[in-house]
């Protein structure tokens, strides 16, 4: 199972900006996630192509399991 951390911000138009971090530790608390997201905003380094994040939205850990049905040899 693979787990990723999704950090969701909002821009001035209240549209979502999502950043994904691979191989995240399972014990990320709300306080740690909020603090990290606020620091990223204060550094003003997040510059996606379509919108600039201006406020913290939410954070979530997404688990993904992949099962191979067959493999080409």
C-alpha positions in Angstrom: 0.0 0.0 0.0 1.3 3.5 -0.9 0.4 6.5 1.1 0.6 10.1 0.0 -0.1 13.4 1.8 -2.3 15.8 0.0 -2.1 19.5 1.0 -5.0 21.5 -0.2 -4.8 25.3 -0.3 -7.2 27.9 -1.7 -6.3 30.9 -4.0 -7.9 34.4 -4.0 -10.9 33.1 -6.0 -11.3 30.2 -3.4 -10.3 27.6 -6.0 -8.3 24.6 -4.7 -4.6 24.1 -5.2 -3.5 20.6 -4.4 0.1 19.5 -3.7 0.9 15.8 -3.2 3.8 14.5 -1.2 4.8 10.8 -1.7 5.9 8.3 0.9 4.5 10.2 3.8 4.8 9.1 7.5 1.6 7.8 8.9 1.6 9.9 12.0 1.2 13.4 10.6 -1.0 15.3 13.0 -3.3 18.2 12.2 -1.0 20.7 14.1 2.1 19.5 12.1 0.3 19.7 8.8 -1.2 23.1 9.5 2.1 24.5 10.6 3.9 23.2 7.6 1.3 24.5 5.2 1.3 28.0 6.9 5.1 28.0 6.6 4.9 27.2 2.9 2.5 30.1 2.4 4.6 32.5 4.4 7.7 31.6 2.3 5.7 32.4 -0.9 7.3 29.6 -2.9 4.3 27.7 -4.1 3.7 28.8 -7.7 1.6 26.4 -9.7 0.9 27.4 -13.3 -2.7 28.4 -12.9 -3.3 29.9 -9.4 -1.3 31.0 -6.4 -2.3 29.6 -3.0 -3.2 32.2 -0.4 -4.7 30.2 2.5 -4.7 26.8 4.1 -7.6 24.5 3.1 -7.1 20.9 4.4 -4.8 18.0 4.5 -5.4 14.3 4.0 -3.5 11.1 3.7 -4.5 9.0 0.8 -3.9 5.2 0.8 -3.6 3.4 -2.5 -3.3 -0.4 -3.0 -2.4 -1.8 -6.4 -3.0 -5.4 -7.3 -1.5 -6.8 -10.5 -3.9 -8.9 -12.5 -1.2 -10.0 -15.0 2.3 -8.9 -16.1 3.5 -8.9 -19.7 6.6 -11.0 -20.0 
